[in-house]
Amino acid sequence: MTQTSTTASTPVRVIRGARVAGGGPDPTDILIRDGAIAAMGGDASPGADSEAVEVIDATGLIALPGLVDLHTHLREPGREDAETVATGARAAAMGGYSSVHAMANTDPVADSAGVVEQVWRLGRDAGYCDVQPVGAVTRGLEGQQLAELGAMADSVAEVRVFSDDGVCVSDALLMRRALEYVKAFGGVIAQHAQEPRLTEGAQMNEGVVSDRLGLGGWPAVAEEAIIARDCLLAEHVGSRLHICHVSTSGSVQIIRWAKSRGCDVTAEVAPHHLLLTDDLAASYDPVFKVNPPLRTAEDVSALREGLADGTIDCVATDHAPHPIEAKETEWSNAAMGMVGLESALSVVQHTMVDTGLLDWAGVADRMSFAPARIGRLSGHGRPIAPGEPANITLYDAGATREIDPAALVSKSGNTPYRGMRLPGSVAATLLRGTPTVLEGKVQ
Amino acid sequence: MRHLLSAEDLSYDEAILVLDTAKELAQLSGRSVKKFPTLRGRTVVNLFYEDSTRTRTSFELAAKRLSADVINFSAKGSSVTKGEGLKDSALTLQAMGADGVVIRHSASGAAHRLANWVDGAVVNAGDGTHEHPTQALLDAFTMRERMGDLAGLRVTIVGDVLHSRVARSNVVLLHTLGAEVTLVAPPTLVPVSVHTWPCAVSYRLDDVLPKTDVVMMLRVQAERMKDAFFPTAREYSRRYGLDRERFAKLPSDAIVMHPGPMIRGMEISAEVADSPRSTITEQVTNGLSVRMAVLYLLLGGSESALRNQEAQG
C-alpha cells in the first residue's frame, strides 16, 4: 500500500481499489471529504476543485466498517502500568478499531459521571479511536447499591452500556432493578455471568484438565445458570440484556432459546474462546489464565456455530492487559486476562472466515454493526456508503504474521498467541477520514 | 528424567528403578555409618512455601545421608514474606548454584513453573491440590514391601480425593505399576471428571472392603468441613471412617495406610491405626529411602545406587 499526496490544506482522500466487505465483487474507489464518505465507485473522483488529495492504494485489501469493541479494559485510571487510555486506544487502532468501550473496573471504578467523563476526555485527547466509557452497574462494583446510572447517561460521555464486568451482579433483585432502571435512557446491562458461590477458588474450566492439574474448577453451569436467570428477568421486565464473553456450549443454547421466546438479549464472544481450549493450562503458564476460562473443544465449536448463526451477536475482545509480574508467577497467584485488540480480526478470520462459517459481510456485522447497535453508537457501525462517517478498516486477508508480544502496541504483552502464526494484517484504520494506522503503522 | 514434577513423569521402568534403588538404599540404613558420599559437593535446596515439618525433614535427611549440602529455605521469615515472588526466589537459587530444588507450595503447578526458571533438578514435594509424587512412591514402596508385586493388587483410597494431591499421585503411579485402584468418597469429594481416571469409584466403603488388599485412608481437611462437602464429622466418620467393624471386613492379610497426619476417631480408629496391619510409621521410614533414591537418580546417576556406593569403597 502506498500513499501519495499533493500539498495539503484540507485533505481529501481517495481509497483506491478496495473490495468492500458485503459489497459487489469488484474493487471500488472511496472518496472521503470532511470525515465522511463523499462518493464511491465511478463517482469517487476528487474533482478539479480539490485543494489536496491523498491517495491510499488499497489494491488487494478488504474495506470493513471501522471495528467496534464492546469490551475493552483500558485500566486508566488506576493501573496505568498495565495500560492507559492512550496506549489502549493506539492498540485498538492497530487492530482495526475505530471505537472501543472502556470497561468500568478501573480504580476508582467508573461509577460516577466524573470518572466516565475523565475516561471519555482521555480518549478524545488521545485521538486514536473513540473511547466510549462503560458505567458500573453498582457502586464500587460491590453489588450492593445501584451506581448513579442516570448521571452517567446524562454526562458528556453519554453512557449507554453498564457493566460490573469482572464480577457478576449476582443479586437477582438488584439485577432486576438495574435492568428496569436503564430503560429510561435506552441503556443495556452487560452481565458478567458468574455465579459466585459456584466459582469460589476457581482457577480454570472445571473438567478433565482441571482435575488432572489440581486447579480449582470453574464449572460451565456457573455461567449458564446466571444467563438463564437474567434472560428470564429481562423478559419479565421488558429490558435489554447483554451477555459478556459467552464461553460455553450450554450458554449458546440458553441464549438461542431466550431469543426464540422474544427476549431482548444480545451476546458477545471473545476471540480467544473461538480458538483456544483448556488443555493449554497444562503448561501452567498463566498467559492462558482468563475469566471466563478457556473451555473445551466442544464449547469452541458451539461458540463458532452460535456466532455464525447470529445467536451470538458480536465479537468483543475482553482486552485485559497486565504487567509482566502479574503473569510471571504461579498460576493461582496470576492475574486473569489476556490482551486481544491487535489480534482479534486475525483470530476471527482464522476461526470463522477461513473455516467457511462467516463471510466478510458477516465479519462486518459481528465486529462493527452489531456492537455499535448494542452500544447505541450513532457514528460507528455504519455501512461503507456515501454520506456515512469515514470510519474504515483496510485489511490484508492474504498476509500472515507471527505474533510477537514485544511487537504489540499495547503496553502489556500478555497475548496467548505468542509465537503462533495467524492470518491477516490491518493495513490502515481511518477515524472520520483521518488515518490512525497507515501501512500497518500507528500514525 | 530431569525433574520429578508429577507421577505422570514416571514410566513403569523408571518407577521400578526408583523403587529398586530405594530398596538398596534402605539396606544401608541398617549400617552404623548411614551416610555415604554420592552427592558430595552437590547443593540441594528445600524450598518450602508451606509448613510441612515431616516432609521437609525427610528430604533434608535424605540429602544429608547422600552427603549433599542442604539449604532450608522457608517462606516464613524470608524474603517471600516481603513480597518476593517465586520467580525471583528461583533466580536467587539459580545464582547460588543449586543442583536440586525440592519445592513444597500451596499453588498447583508451582513446581512446573519453577522448572522453567532453574537449571537444576526440581522435585515436587507437594503442590497445591495437584501432586505429591514422592508420597506416592513411598506408598508404592511400602505396598511392595508388605504385599510383593503390585500388579493386580487391589488398592482402595478413601476420603477427600477432590483436594488430595496424595490421591492424585497414587492413582497415576499405582495404575502405572499395574494395581487396581478404587476411590471411595462421598460424591462431593470426588472430582467431576473422575470417570476419565484409570480407577473405579464407589460411594460405599462397606461394599469395597472385602475386595481390598490395601486400604489407604486420606486426611480430611478440617477447613473443608464448613464448605458443606458433608453434613457433619460424625456422619462422615459413620460412612467413611475405618473402625474396628469395618476393619474386620477386610481380607485377613490386607494392610491399612495413611499419609498422616491422621484424625484418630474420625478417619481411623486408634485401634486400627495402631494395629500390626497398619503401615503408618513404616511409611515415614520408607519415605526417607524413596527420597534418597529420587535425589540420587536425579542428581547422581542412573546406575544401581548400592553398586555405585560399593564401587566407591
Interface residues (C-beta under 8 A of the other chain):
Chain A: Q203 E206 G207 V208 S210 D211 R212 L213 G214 L215 G216 G217 P219 S283 Y284 E325 E328 T329 E330 W331 S332 N333
Chain B: G85 L86 K87 H105 S106 A107 S108 G109 A110 H112 R113 D127 G128 T129 H130 E131 R165 R168 P191 V192 S193 V194 T196 W197
